[in-house]
Each structure stands twice: as structure tokens, then as C-alpha cells.
Amino acid sequence: LPNNRNMALKRLENLEKGLMRQPEKASQYQKIIQGYLDVGFARKLTSEEVMQYSPRRWFLPHHGISNPNKPGKLRLVFDAAASYGGVSLNSELLTGPDMLLSLPGVLLRFREESIALVGDVEQMYHQVRVISEDQASLSFLWRDLHQNKLPDAYNMSVTIFGAKCSPASANYVLRKTASDHEE
């Protein structure tokens, strides 16, 4: 992967300008990233790790989106489709098989047994760990809105919203976990 740090830095600067105009959104954004650090979804890289060359290093631009059906809730999305030098992280990833279940199939299976179970996995993508060798591809820059300092580099250690492989990976892990613990 090419060194796209400058592109990610420009995107961070644009993000910060927008967040500075929206203090409530800025506060939510800071809390989300701090929450990622607190629970281990992301970790700050040491200066030695930042200086160490990795052919897989890719800095993901990020931004916040809101769902009109969930007012007041902000979701952090990493832009794995952001291109630099004709390459994006998504262009280097495989999509994987479509493992989503069809709605008619789900409804028909409700008739098969006397009891049906449903569930909602909180932050499903973030429940799937990424092997350490691949975490450099999920790097991002952040400086907690202190625009006068150099940004720190972080790695995500879990799958992200925005990578084209995340839906297949999360669905595979969910199914594998269910089959492993079927008893």
C-alpha cells in the first residue's frame, strides 16, 4: 500500500474544521474515540511503531454520520474507499460471500420449531478482532481536536464500518461462534 498519511491528514484537518463549528458533535466524536481506546477497539501507536515501516500501513480517513431514525446518536465511519495513488483499502480487500439471510427464509424458519430466538449483537463489527499483522491497514490519525499539535497514530484492532469485507467477516464469526457453542 502506498504511504497515504498526507491524504489522511488533510481529511483530518477538514473533519476538525467541521467539528469545531458543531461543539455537541465534536464532544460526541471525542467520546466515541475515547470509548474505542477504553474498551480496546483501538490503541495508540508508540513513536517506534509509527516510525517502523509496514507495507500494509494504511491511514483511514474517518467521519461521523447520524441516522435520522436515531436522533442524537453519532456513528464513526472509516472511509476505506478513500483513494490515494489509485489505490484504496477497499480495492485491496475481498468482499467475501453474501451471508445475509433472506427475509422469506427467516420467516419460513419461524414455523419450523415451537420456539424462535432472535438477538441483536451490540456493535457487531467491533466484536470481531483483527489479527495483529493486519491492524496496520486499519490505522487512523487523531489529535483530540488540538489542531496545534501533530496527530497521533492509532490502529483499530477490530473490524470497521466502511471496509467491504466487514459484513462477511462479522457474519462468518457470528455463525462460527454459534456452531462452536451449539451444545
C-alpha positions as CSV (number, residue, x, y, z in Angstrom):
1,L,0.0,0.0,0.0
2,P,1.3,3.5,-0.8
3,N,2.0,5.9,2.1
4,N,-1.3,7.9,2.3
5,R,-0.6,9.7,5.6
6,N,-0.7,13.2,3.9
7,M,-4.2,12.4,2.4
8,A,-5.4,11.2,5.8
9,L,-4.0,14.3,7.5
10,K,-5.8,16.6,5.1
11,R,-9.1,14.7,5.7
12,L,-8.5,15.0,9.5
13,E,-8.0,18.8,9.1
14,N,-11.3,19.1,7.2
15,L,-13.0,17.0,9.8
16,E,-11.7,19.1,12.6
17,K,-12.9,22.3,10.9
18,G,-16.4,20.9,10.7
19,L,-16.4,19.6,14.3
20,M,-15.2,23.0,15.6
21,R,-18.4,24.5,14.2
22,Q,-20.5,21.9,15.9
23,P,-19.4,21.6,19.6
24,E,-22.0,19.0,20.5
25,K,-21.0,16.7,17.6
26,A,-17.3,17.3,18.5
27,S,-17.9,16.2,22.1
28,Q,-19.7,13.1,20.9
29,Y,-16.9,12.3,18.4
30,Q,-14.2,12.7,21.1
31,K,-16.2,10.4,23.4
32,I,-16.5,7.7,20.7
33,I,-12.8,7.6,20.1
34,Q,-12.0,7.6,23.8
35,G,-14.5,4.8,24.2
36,Y,-12.7,2.8,21.5
37,L,-9.5,3.2,23.4
38,D,-11.0,2.4,26.8
39,V,-12.5,-0.9,25.6
40,G,-9.6,-1.9,23.4
41,F,-11.2,-1.4,20.0
42,A,-8.3,0.9,19.1
43,R,-4.9,1.6,20.5
44,K,-2.4,4.5,20.3
45,L,0.8,3.6,18.5
46,T,4.2,4.3,20.1
47,S,6.6,6.6,18.3
48,E,8.7,3.5,17.5
49,E,5.7,1.7,15.9
50,V,4.9,4.8,13.8
51,M,8.4,5.0,12.5
52,Q,8.6,1.3,11.7
53,Y,7.9,0.7,8.0
54,S,5.0,-1.6,7.3
55,P,4.0,-2.4,3.7
56,R,0.4,-2.8,5.0
57,R,0.2,0.6,6.7
58,W,-2.9,2.5,5.5
59,F,-4.3,5.5,7.2
60,L,-8.1,5.6,7.1
61,P,-9.9,8.9,7.0
62,H,-12.9,8.9,9.3
63,H,-16.0,11.0,9.8
64,G,-19.2,10.9,11.8
65,I,-22.7,10.1,10.5
66,S,-26.1,10.4,12.0
67,N,-29.1,8.2,11.3
68,P,-32.3,10.2,11.1
69,N,-34.1,7.3,12.8
70,K,-31.7,7.5,15.8
71,P,-31.6,11.2,16.6
72,G,-28.6,12.3,18.8
73,K,-26.6,9.2,18.0
74,L,-23.4,9.6,16.1
75,R,-21.6,6.7,14.4
76,L,-17.9,6.9,13.4
77,V,-17.2,5.5,9.9
78,F,-13.8,4.8,8.4
79,D,-13.6,5.6,4.7
80,A,-11.9,2.5,3.4
81,A,-13.0,3.6,-0.1
82,A,-10.8,6.8,0.1
83,S,-8.3,6.6,-2.8
84,Y,-4.7,7.6,-2.9
85,G,-2.5,7.0,-5.9
86,G,-5.2,5.0,-7.5
87,V,-5.5,2.6,-4.5
88,S,-7.9,2.3,-1.6
89,L,-8.1,-0.2,1.2
90,N,-11.4,-1.5,-0.2
91,S,-9.7,-2.0,-3.6
92,E,-7.3,-4.4,-2.0
93,L,-9.9,-6.3,0.1
94,L,-12.1,-9.2,-0.9
95,T,-15.8,-8.7,-0.3
96,G,-16.4,-12.3,0.7
97,P,-19.7,-14.2,0.2
98,D,-23.1,-12.6,0.9
99,M,-24.0,-14.4,4.2
100,L,-27.1,-12.4,4.9
101,L,-30.3,-14.4,5.3
102,S,-33.2,-13.8,3.0
103,L,-36.3,-12.4,4.8
104,P,-38.7,-15.1,3.3
105,G,-36.3,-17.8,4.6
106,V,-36.2,-16.3,8.0
107,L,-40.0,-16.1,8.2
108,L,-40.4,-19.6,7.0
109,R,-38.0,-21.0,9.6
110,F,-40.1,-19.4,12.3
111,R,-42.7,-22.1,11.5
112,E,-40.2,-25.0,11.9
113,E,-40.0,-25.1,15.7
114,S,-42.1,-24.2,18.6
115,I,-39.6,-21.6,20.0
116,A,-37.8,-18.9,18.0
117,L,-34.7,-17.0,19.2
118,V,-33.7,-13.6,17.9
119,G,-30.9,-11.3,19.0
120,D,-29.2,-8.1,18.3
121,V,-25.4,-8.0,18.7
122,E,-24.3,-4.7,20.0
123,Q,-21.6,-3.1,17.8
124,M,-21.4,-6.3,15.9
125,Y,-18.4,-5.4,13.7
126,H,-16.5,-4.3,16.8
127,Q,-16.9,-7.7,18.3
128,V,-14.6,-9.2,15.7
129,R,-10.9,-8.9,16.4
130,V,-8.4,-8.4,13.6
131,I,-5.1,-10.3,13.7
132,S,-2.2,-8.1,14.7
133,E,-0.5,-8.5,11.3
134,D,-3.4,-6.8,9.6
135,Q,-4.1,-4.0,12.1
136,A,-1.6,-1.6,10.4
137,S,-4.1,-1.5,7.5
138,L,-6.6,0.0,9.9
139,S,-4.5,3.0,11.1
140,F,-6.0,6.4,11.6
141,L,-4.9,9.8,12.8
142,W,-6.4,11.8,15.7
143,R,-5.3,14.6,18.0
144,D,-8.4,15.1,20.1
145,L,-9.2,18.4,18.3
146,H,-5.9,20.0,19.4
147,Q,-5.2,21.5,16.0
148,N,-1.9,23.0,17.0
149,K,-0.2,19.6,17.7
150,L,0.8,16.8,15.4
151,P,-1.7,14.0,15.3
152,D,-1.1,10.7,16.9
153,A,-1.4,7.4,15.0
154,Y,-3.8,4.7,16.2
155,N,-4.7,1.2,15.0
156,M,-8.1,-0.3,15.1
157,S,-7.9,-3.9,16.5
158,V,-11.5,-4.8,15.4
159,T,-13.3,-4.8,12.1
160,I,-14.6,-1.4,11.0
161,F,-17.7,0.1,9.4
162,G,-16.6,1.1,5.9
163,A,-14.5,-1.9,4.9
164,K,-16.1,-4.0,2.2
165,C,-15.0,-7.3,3.9
166,S,-16.6,-6.4,7.3
167,P,-20.1,-7.7,6.7
168,A,-18.9,-11.1,5.5
169,S,-16.3,-11.3,8.3
170,A,-18.8,-10.4,11.0
171,N,-21.4,-12.8,9.7
172,Y,-18.9,-15.6,9.4
173,V,-17.7,-15.1,13.0
174,L,-21.3,-15.0,14.3
175,R,-22.1,-18.3,12.6
176,K,-18.9,-19.9,13.6
177,T,-19.4,-18.9,17.2
178,A,-23.0,-20.2,17.2
179,S,-21.9,-23.6,15.7
180,D,-18.9,-23.9,18.1
181,H,-21.2,-23.4,21.1
182,E,-24.3,-25.2,19.7
183,E,-24.5,-27.5,22.6
